């Protein structure tokens, strides 16, 4: 069985969805959740789900091999689920095409540094897009530029607010992200 480490920075709803999916599918197991935000609700979810979660500092992440060394013991794949930091080169090199991210837009639109969460949904609304969606992609050294694995779209109405758009995106994320992760693992 393959091992997955999840990186999260916020509420952890995608992390919980992934953990729950693999508990029923048995093709992989989430072994640990890594988080850089001491106030993140993902810690509460992990406690309830009985999944080990650790808090790490930017220094550990960017200026040492501490996180990389921990990953070598607990991960065949890394999944970014609402994780806001850029992945350091040492981790990318150790897990080539084994780090999977989800982005709340149809890349290459609305990608890059600073384009996450409501920033994306607000930009989509301001540009009067008729559709948006999710992009699941491999992580490389640049924000949101890794090879695209999967995209799914949703239609937008002129009356949709950024919050409405966010809800449509969450629906796509919950439906597709675990299944796409599994398809990558099974390749």
ZAKOL-159516 format. One record per residue: residue in one letter; y, x, z of N, C-alpha, C in turn. Coordinates in steps of 0.1 Angstrom, whole numbers, plus 5000, padded with zeros to 4 digits. Example, Ala and Ser with C-alpha at 12.3 -4.5 7.8 and 13.67 -1.06 7.14 Angstrom:
// residues 2
A494351325078495551235078496751325078
S497851285071498951375071500051295079
***
This chain:
// residues 187
X498850085000500050005000501250095000
X502250064991503450134990504350105002
X505250205006506150185017507550175011
X508350085017509750065013510650085025
X511750165023512750175032513950095027
X514650015035515749945030517050005037
X518050015029519450055034520249925033
X520949895044521849785045523049815053
X524149745050525349765058525949645064
X525349525062525949405066525049305073
X525049185068524349075075522749085074
X522349145063520849165061520049055056
X520748955050520048845044519048885033
X519548975024518649025014517449105020
X517849185030516749265037515749175043
X516149065049515148975055514348905044
X514948875033514248815022513148905017
X513449035015512549135010511449155020
X511749165033510749185043509749075043
X510248955043509448835043508548825031
X509048855019508348855007507148945007
X507349065012506249165012505249145023
X505649065033504649025043503548925037
X503948855027503048755021502348815009
X503048905001502448954989501549074991
X501749155001500849265005500749384995
X501749384986501749504976502449614982
X503349594992504149694998504549645012
X505049735020505449695033506849765036
X507749695042509049755046508749825059
X508949955059508650035071509850055080
X511050055074512150085082513450045075
X514450005083515749965077516750075083
X517550125074518550225077519950155076
X520750175086522150115085523150205090
X524350205084525450285088526550215096
X526250085099527350005105526749955118
X527349995130526749955143526949815146
X527849745138528049595141527349505131
X526549565123525849485112524849395118
X524749275113523849175118522449205114
X522249295105520849335100520049385112
X520649435122519949485134519249365141
X520049255143519449135149518249085141
X518449085128517349035119516049125121
X516349255121515149345122514449325135
X515249305146514649285159513749165159
X514249055153513548925152512248945144
X512349025133511249035124510349155128
X510749225138509949335144509749445133
X510849485127510949595118511849695124
X511449825124512249925129513549945122
X514649955129515949975122516650085130
X517350175122518050285128519450285123
X520350325132521750345129521950495126
X522650525115522950665113524450685110
X524850815112526250845109526450895095
X527650895091528050945078527651095077
X527851165088527551305089526051335086
X525251255093523751265091523451235076
X524151145070523851105057524251195046
X525451245048526051325037526051475040
X525951525052526051665055524751735061
X523651655060522451715066521251655058
X520051705061518851645055518151555065
X518851515076518151435086517651295080
X518451225073517951105067516851125057
X517051225048516051255038514751285045
X514751365055513451405062512751285068
X513551185074512951065079512350985067
X513050975056512650895045511250945039
X511051075040509851135034508651075042
X508751045054507650985062507450835061
X508450765057508450615057508650545044
X508850625033509250555020508650615008
X508050525000507750564986508950514977
X509550404981510750344974511850324984
X513050324979514250284987514850174980
X515250074988515949954983517249934990
X518349924982519649904987519949754987
X520149704999520449555000521749535008
X522849535000524149525006524549655013
X524149765007524549895013525749955005
X526749995013528050025007528350175005
X527550265009527850405007527050454995
X527750554989527050624977525950704982
X524850704975523650774979523850924976
X523551014986523751154983522751214973
X523151324967522251384957520951424962
X520851474974519551524979518551404980
X518951284983518051174984517751124969
X518751124960518451084946517451174940
X517551304942516651404937515251384942
X515151354955513851334962513151204958
X513851104953513350974949513750934935
X513451014925513950984911513250844907
X514150764902513750624897512950554908
X513250574920512550504931513550454941
X514850444937515950384945516450274937
X516350154943516650024936517849964943
X518849924935520049854940520149724933
X520849624940521249504934522749494934
X523349454923524749434922525149294918
X526149234925526449094923527349064910
X527049124899527649094887526749154875
X527149114863526449164852527049294847
X526449404852526849534848526749554833
X527649624827528649714833529949654838
X530049524836531249454841531249454856
X532449474862532749464876531849554885
X531649674880530949774887531849894891
X531349984899532050104903532550094917
X533150204921533650214935534550104939
X534350044950535149934955534749794950
X533849794941533449664935532149614942
X532249534953531149484960531649354966
X530649264970530849144977531949054971
X532849014979533948924975534848984966
X534949114966535849184956535349154942
X534049154940533549124927533748974923
X533448884932533548744930534948704927
X535948764934537348734932537748784918
X537348904914537648954901537048864890
X535848824892535148734882535948604880
X536448544891537248424891538548444884
X539248554888540548584882540548604867
X539348654862539248674848538648554841
X538548444848538048324842536748334834
X535848414840534548434833533748294833
X532948274822532248154821530848164827
X530448294829529148324836529248454843
X528348464853528248594860526748604863
X526348694872524948704875524748824884
X523448874884523048984892522549094882
X522649214887521949334880521249404890
X519949424887519049514896518849644888
X519149754894519149884886518749994895
X518250104888517950224895519250294899
X519250374910520450444915520450584909
X521650624904521850764900523050814908
X523550924903524650984910526050914909
X526150814900527350734899527150594903
X528250534909528150394913527850304901
X526750224903526450114894526150164879
X525750284877525550334864524050364861
X523150344870521750374868521150274858
X519950314853519250224843519050084849
X519349994840519249854844517749814843
X517249744853515849704854515849554850
X516849474855516749324853518149274855
X518449164847519649084850519348934849
X520048854857519948714856521348654857
X521548544849522848484848522948354855
X524148314857524448174862525748134855
X525848004851527047954845528047924856
X529347944853530447914862531247794857
X531747714866532647604863534047654866
X535047604858536447634861536847604876
X536247514882536547474896535947564906
X534947654902534247734912535247834918
X535247834931536047934939535148064940
X535848174945535048294947533848274957
X534048184967532948144976531848074969
X532247984960531147914952530348014944
X531148114938530448214930529548294938
X529948334950529148414959527848334962
X527948204965526748124968525748124956
X526348114944525448114932524748254930
X525448354934524948494933523848514943
X524048464955523048474966521748404962
X521948284956520748214951519948304941
X520648364932519948454922519248574929
X520048634939519448744946518148714953
X518248604961517048564969515848534960
X516148474948515048434939514448554932
X515248644928514748754919514548894925
X515248934935515249064940513849114945
X513249034954511849084958510849094947
X510848994938509949004926510149114917
X511449154915511749264906511349394913
X511549404926511149524933509649544932
X508849434934507449434933507049474919
X507649434908507349464895507549614892
X508549674898508749824897507649894904
X507249854916506249914923504849914916
X504649804910503349784903503249854889
X504349904884504249974871503450104872
***
